[in-house]
Amino acid sequence: MASEQTGEHLPRILVIDDEAAIRRFLRTVLSEEEFSLHLAEGGHAGLAATAAVRPDVVLLDLGLPDLDGIEVIRRIREWSQVPIIVLSVRDREDDKVAALDAGADDYLTKPFGVGELLARIRAALRRSLLQAPEPVFTSGGLMMDLTRRRVTVDGAEVQLTPTEYDLLRLLVVHAGKVLTHNQILRQVWGIAYLEQPHVLRVNISNLRRKIESDPSRPRHIITEPGVGYRLKVDW
């Protein structure tokens, strides 16, 4: 493990990746930001670094030489809720779903854009700094008051069904995080509905019609094809 930049007050980013080229690339990109950067080249070293460094965000490759990245996620989740962003060449839907179901917060396929990576890191940092969801969530004209159970779009109140409200609340509580179909179905409808993805699609469609200015080009509820949904946040 190597530390590229130190500072108690700086957000700590742990990169777990065995590719030297990727580590160099991330060092260059992240050195321009105010981060304390730490590097680990394998799964076991990454687990040790997670315990020692207590990072604010983990950037994790799945194809590690000594321990599969999915197993690394599972082991970290046994004791830590640190945001984990997967950076992987694996672009199959089942790989993404497996990583997210194991406990990853986000998934970027290599190669990825620098701007998108930094945006995902900022969103993860914002989530990690919050001990509990804010009672009032606002983003791009959408407002959800969790205390008063009130939703408005551009100042106009929106009437949601109880299920639509629960669905939006789940997305808001995990704003910026990719939630898989099964994660949403389990938490909103229960395990009996895990084999009924059409229920989720119908409710997402209904919810979009109520909160999106153009439901065919949603700006709030983003589809992650074959994986699930993410509530986009304008920080």
Buried (B, 14 or more C-beta within 10 A) or exposed (E): BEEBBEEEEBBBBBBBBBBEEBBEBBBEBBEEBEBBBBBBBBBBBBBEBBEEBEBBBBBBBBEBEEBBBBBBBEBBBEEBEBBBBBBBEBEEEEBBBBBBBBBBBBBBBBEEEEEEBBBBBBBBBBBBEEEEBEEEBEBEBBBBBBEEEBBBBEEEEBEBEEBBBBBBBBBBBBBBBBBBBBBBBBBBBEEEBEEEBEBBEEBBEBBBEBBBEEBEEBBBBEEBEEBBBBBBBEE
